[in-house]
Amino acid sequence: MTELVVDTPLEAPRHAVGRRTVHLVDPARSGRNVEVDLWYPAAAGTAGRASHYTIIPGVEVRSALAHHDAIAMPGRWPVVLFSHGRTGTRISYSMLCEALAARGAVVVSADHPGDRLADWLAGTASDDRTNETDRVADAHLVLHALLHGHEAVPVDILNAVDPNRVVAAGHSYGAYTALAAAAGARGVEPHERIRAVAVLQPYTRSLSDGALGRVRVPTLLVVSAADETTPPSVDADRPWALIPGRPLWRLDLAGAGHQAASDIALYAELAEHVPDLPPIVRQYLMAQAQGGGGEGRGWRALLAVQVEVLWAFLEAAAGGDGEAGAAAAESVEGLPGLTLRRR
């Protein structure tokens, strides 16, 4: 087993971070199995084994921040339900999820069977319509477990959830999940507990104008200007024009690419420490990591900016400290290489 180490967290944590992995089964969908990771503020004095993320068989990354099976800090915290992109997994955004948990959120990310990298490599990927229906149903399954209790979810985490501050979030195809869960799509009703939506490098082209027009909750769009997978003119401009929810924020990242929110740039950075890594894998990581940073920023700095704006939006639009959220947004508006618009 090769162990890679993340030396420092993305930003100085306000809270210790715990991480658990749970397994949910949906009897309404032929026993569909959904693996779920949860990150959350951990109790003061938390110590113990650092969390490890298995990236590929035989290669693990040791977290600089998350503690395995730590007890949740008492209190009620906002919930961020995060949906991965096509060929991603629930742990493909660990730096982002850990950072949000360290600021004070319960972050929940589920695998979407049928649209993970393993599914595509094995030739078992779902067609788009099935994938979209399954993704929204997965979101409902996870939220039901958190908000109504489930034997697989530890009681200390259930007690840490604020049911009135639920934010649906996602990257790329995960943005479809978040927006469709808030609007209702493919025969699945909108989830009534979603208070806001935050999407990064969003894939939205398969959402109808009518569906976007049903997103009546506050929404944040994080858009990479150099994104060739979900170009802004295809996947960001239309929701920016049609979503009626207010406030509506849009952060544009000059020079950034599609993977600006994921761990891909981290993997590319660590790849040199993996012995016998096939050259094709190294080349894939390097290609995907292009645009992980933006104009004048490395990938860590750009990811930290996205976390800052995400948190400002949560505070301003999802029942947090509105004044603090507005102040944080104003501090970002003048930074070079970024454009933050608010309606």
N, C-alpha and C positions, 0 to 999 in steps of 0.2 A: 504493500500500500504506500503510495506517495502522498505525503502530507504537505500541502502548501499553506503558507501563513499570511494572513492579512495583518500587517504590522500595526496599522492605526485605523480607527473608525473614520467615517466620512467627516464627522464634526464632533466636537466635544459634547458628550452626552449630558443631558439634564437628569436622566434617570438611568439606572442599570436596566439591562434588557434581558428578558427571558424568552425562550423559544420552546415550543412543543410541536409535535407532529401527531395528528389524529387521523382516524380513518372513518369516513362516513359511507353508508350504503343507502341508496334510494330505492325502496321497495316499489315505488310507483313507476320506476323505469327499469324493470327486470333486474333489480339488484345492482344497478350501476355503482361501481366503486369509485370514490373520490378521496384522494389523499389531500390533506389540508395542513398547512403550516401556519402557526400563530406566533407573532412577536408582540410583546407587551411590556409595560413598565414593571420591573421586578422589585420585590420587597427590598428595603434598605438592608445593607450588609450582605447582599447576595454574593455568594462565592460558589465555586464548584467547577465542573468540567465545562470548558468552552464548547460551543456548538460547532459541529463539523457539517459541511455541505458536500455530498457526494456529487461531483460534477460529471464524471464518467466512471465506469467501473475501474477501481484501482487508484483513483485520484480524488482526494478530499481537500477541501479548503477549510482551514480553521479560522473561525470568526474572531475579530478583534474586540467584539462587543457583546454578542449574544451568549447567554449561559443556558446550557441544556437543562430543561425541566425545572427551572427556577420558579419559585412561588411568586404569583402576581402581587404587585403592590396594592394595598387596600385603596379603594376609591372607585370612581366611575370615570371611564375614559371613552373618548369618541372611537368609533369603529371605522376602519378603512378596509373595505372589501376590495382586494386587488386581483385583477384578472390578467393572466399572462397573454402574450402575443402568440401568433402562429409559430409552431415548432419550439415554443418556450416550455418552461415548467414553473411550478410554484416557487422554486428557489432561484429563478433567473434574475431576480431583482432584490437580492438579499441586502445590498448596501442601502438601497432606498427604503426598504421595509424596516430594517434595523434603525435607520436614522429617524423615521417617523415614530417608531415605538419609543426611542430614546427621548423624543420631545414630549411624549405623553399620549399615545394612541395604542389601541389594540388593532394590529394589522393582521389581516387574514388573507391568505392566498391559497387557492386550490388548483390542483392539476385539472385540466380539461381533457379527459381521455378521448382520443380521436384526433387531437390537434397538438400533441406533444411531439418533440423531435423523434422519440422512439417509435411513435405511430407512423410517422412519415418514412423513417428508415426501413420499417418493417412492411410497408405497403398496406397498412391498416388504417390510414387516415380517413376521417369522415368526409363526406361531401359537404359543401358549404352550407346548404340548408339544414342538414342534420346538425352540423357543428354549431350553427347559430342557435338553433333550438336548444341543444344540449347545454351550451354555455349559459344561457339565461336561466335554465332550469337548475344548473349547478349553483348559480348565485342564490337562487331561492332556497335551495337545500341548505347551503352554508348559513345563510341568514336565519333560517328557521331554527337550526341547531343552536346558534348563538343567542337568539332572542327568546326562544321558548324552552331551551335546555335540551341536552342530549347526553346520553350516558358516555359517549366518547369524549366529550369536552369537560375537562376538569372544572370542579365547582369554583375554585379560586378565579379562574378566567371568566366563567359565566357571571360571577359577582362583580367583575371589573368592567363589564360592558355597560355603556350608557345607551339604552335603546332609543333615545331621542336624538342621537347624534350619529347617524349612519351615513357614511359617504361611500358611494360606489366609484371605484377607480379602475384604471386599466391602461395598458400599453398596446398600441397597434390594434390587433384584433380584439384585445382585451378592452379597448375603448368601445367597440361594438357591444361587448357584454354589458359594460356599465351603463351606456346610454339606452340600450334596449331594455335592461332591467328597470330603468327609471320610467321609460315610455310605454313599455309593453310591446311585444313583437312576436311574430311567428306563433301566434296562438297562446302565448304566455302573458298573463296579466302583469301590469306594472306592480312593482313591490311598493306597498304603501309606506314602508318605514324608511325608504331612501330619502334623505334630506338634501343631499347635494351630490354632484357628479364631478369627478376630476379625471381628465384623460390626457395621456401623453403620446405624442407622435401618433395621433389617432387614425384608425381605419374606420371610415364611416360610409363608404360608397354604397354599401348594400342596405343602408337604412334609407327608407323612403322619406320624401319631404314631410309626409304626414307624421311619420314616427318622430322625426326631429322636432316637429311642431308640437309634439306631446311631451317634450322634456321641459316640464314647468318648474323644475327645481333649479337652484343656483348651480352654475356650471363653469368649470375652468378647462380651457383648451391650452395645452402646451405643445407648441408647433416648432419643428426643426426646419429652418429655411432651406437646407441642402438635402432634405429627405427625399430620396429617390424611390423608396418603397411606398410611402404614403405622402405624395407631394401635397404641399399646402393648397394648391389650386384645385386639387381633386378631393381631398379629405378634410380640410380645415375651413376653407372659405364658406362652404355651404352651411355647415352647422353654425358657424359664426353669424351667418345671415338669418338663419331660420329658428334657432333655439329661442323660445320666449322666456325661459327662466331667468330671473334676475336675483342677485347680480350675475353678470356674465363677464368672465375675464378671459383674455387671450394673451399668452406669453409667447413671443416669437424669439427664437434663438438663432442668431446669425451664424452661418457656417456649420451648424450642427447637422448630424445625420440621424438615421432612423433609430440607432441603438443608443441614443444619448441618455436614456433612463435605465438601461439594463446593466447587468454585470459583464457584458461581453468585453468591454475595454479592460476590466480587471482580469478576466481570463487570459486575454492576449498578453497582458503584462506579466502574468505568472507562468505563461506557457514555457518560457525559457528554462524553467526549473523542473520541467517534466522530462525525465529521461525517455528516450525512444518514442517521443511523440511523433506520429506520422507527419511528414511534411505537409500533406494535404490538409490535415487538421490545423496545423499552425498557420497555413496560408488562409484558411477559412476564417480563423479567429482574427487575423490581422485585417482581412478585407472587411469583415463585419464591424470591426472596431473603428474603422474610418469614420470620422464625424462624431466620435464619442465626445470629443471636445468641440468647442466653438471658437469663434474669432477671439484670439487673445486669451483663451482659457484651455487648460487641460481637462481631461475627462472628469477628474475628481471635482474641480472647481465648478464645472458646468452642472454636474449632478447636485452639488451642494446648493447652487442657485435654484434648481428645480425644487429641491426639498424646501428651501426658504419660501418660495412662492406658494407651494402646496400648503405649507403650514399657515401662511398668512391667509390663504383662501379658507381653510378650515376654521380659523378663528373668526374671520369676517362673515362667513356665509353659513356656517353649520353650528351655530349656537355657542361659539366660544367668546373670546375677548375681542369684540368688534373693533375697539379703538386700537388695540395692539396689532390686529390684522391689517387695518388700514395704514398704520404707521409703517409696518414692515413692507407693504406693497409700495408705498411712496419712496422708501429707501432704495427699492430695486429699480424704480422707473428711470432714474438718471444714469444707470450703469451702462457702459459701452457694450455693444454687441447684443443688447436685449431691448425688446419693445414690449411693454406691458400696457394693454388697453383694458379699460374697465367700463362697463355699462351698468 
